[in-house]
Amino acid sequence: MAKVLVNFQDEFLQEIDKIAEHEHRTRSSLIREALRRYLSQSQAKIELQQKENTNTTSSANTIAI
């Protein structure tokens, strides 16, 4: 597993640590899950936009008879 150095504001890191402790997990585990969720949501948005663009393009190319 690769390691990544990330800078956080002290207050933000304190919030992360508080939640991690409450959930009995490591800081790294919490951050990995947060990023997985973000990536999943972002991918879903991209796919929806692509689908909408395809539908818009298809509708624009349709000729009414």
N, C-alpha and C positions, 0 to 999 in steps of 0.2 A: 504494500500500500504506500502510495506517495505521501509525502508530507508537504503542507502548504503553510506559509507564514502569512497571517492576516492580522491587520491592525484594527482594533476596536477602541472606541471611547471607553474610559473606565466605567462609566455608569451603565453603558450597554453591556459590557462584560459582566458586571455585577448582576444584571437582570438575567443573563444567560445562566450564570452560575446558580442563581437562586432557583430557577426552574429546573435545572439539571439535578440539583440536590433534592428538590421536592419530588422529582420523578425517579430518584435513585439511579441515575445514569451519569455517564461522563459528559463533560462539555463537548467533546468531539462527537459523541453519538448524537447529541441534541442538534448540533450544527449540521451534521450530515443529513439527518432527517429533515431539517428545515430546508436545506438546499435541494434534497430530492423532491420535496413537495413543491417548491418554487419551480423547479425544472419541469415537473409534471404539469403544473398549471400553465406555465409558459408554452409548453408544447401543445397543450389542448387549445389555447388561444390561437396559436399559429395555425393549427389544423382547421379551426373554425373559420378563421379569416380566409384561408385558402379555399375552403368549401364555399363561403359566401362570395368570394371573387369568381369562382368557377360558375356559380349559379347566376351571378350578375352578367358575366360574359356570355353565358349560354342564352340568357333571356334577351340580351341585346342583339344577338345574332339570329334570333327567331323571327321569322317573317309571318305575319298574320295573313291568312288567305280568306 
